[in-house]
Amino acid sequence: MNNWKKELSFILLLLMVALLTACGSTNEETSSEEAGTETETETSNEHLVIGQINWAENIAVTNMWKAILEEKGYTVELPVLDMGVTMRALASGDLDASLEVWLPVQDAHYLEEYQDSFNFSESTWFDNAKVGLVVPTYLEDINSVEDLNEHKDLFDGVIVGFDPGAGTMEVTQQLIEDYNLDFNLLSSSEPAMLAEIGTAVGNEAPIVAPLWSPHSVFSNYDLKFLEDPQNTFGGVEKIHHATRDGFEEDHPEVTEWFNNWKMDDQQISDLIYEVESAEDPLDGAKKWIEENQDLIDQWVK
């Protein structure tokens, strides 16, 4: 009886070892297959994170590059951030790229603060940008920043601004000091500022705001830049891109594409129009790309 029990126990032990061995083999095969799939995915789908700022031209170009890069096999994430957060995220490596840095004046303080933390491109994608205070053209007596104090009551002593972290807002505050303007600069967002401009123009009411070109707002309303005799806003601005430290080594191909990127007034205006006209900005960008494939091929070659 005891011998029978010992034999049975031994048989059961052999069955358990065989079962465990089979399970182990299955798990190893599954893990190997999963590892192989993961490796294949990592090499075929590179992930890029490009900061998007809620400005018309920024929404346009970030969606344009998302469409271009995803056609090339990348996956692209576009987190919406303000300018200050974008710069900090690039410095920490949480962002791969920001596509809009205005120099030599508007974003000069970001260049000074972060030039050793990430890469500001020497190449530019737009070379004829302009920044300044604007008013509607029907305000015929106001043509210079120097005219504003005389008409302070007309504007309730307010300059209607946008994102507080934007370089242009910093320069506008400096302009208030340079000209001793008895005005307050109100922060909001670009959409809110544009809505205020639209309401004012619709009522032929006075309004003054910091704006920049290229921008679709000039297609919608008759606005004029005020003269800036002290040149606080600077002259011609150029738009650069910036990338995190190590991006060029990790993505040499994309780095080259970004450096090849050039647009003129008509091209960026048409892109903004298509993006703003579409229900989905990405669809608008794709439509513009289809109509400008020869230009894209010059960048991505």
Secondary structure, DSSP 8 states (H G I E B T S, - for coil): -HHHHHHHHHHHHHHHHHHHHHHHHHHHHHHHHHHHHHHHHHHH--EEEEEB-SSHHHHHHHHHHHHHHHHTT-EEE--B--HHHHHHHHHHTS-SEEEEEEETTTTHHHHHHHTTTEEEEEEEEEEEEEEEEEEETT-TT--BGGGTGGGGGGGTTEEE---TTSHHHHHHHHHHHHTT---EEE---HHHHHHHHHHHHHTT----EEEEES-THHHHS-EEE-B-TT-TT-S-EEEEEEEETTHHHH-HHHHHHHHH----HHHHHHHHHHHHHSSSHHHHHHHHHHHTHHHHHHH--
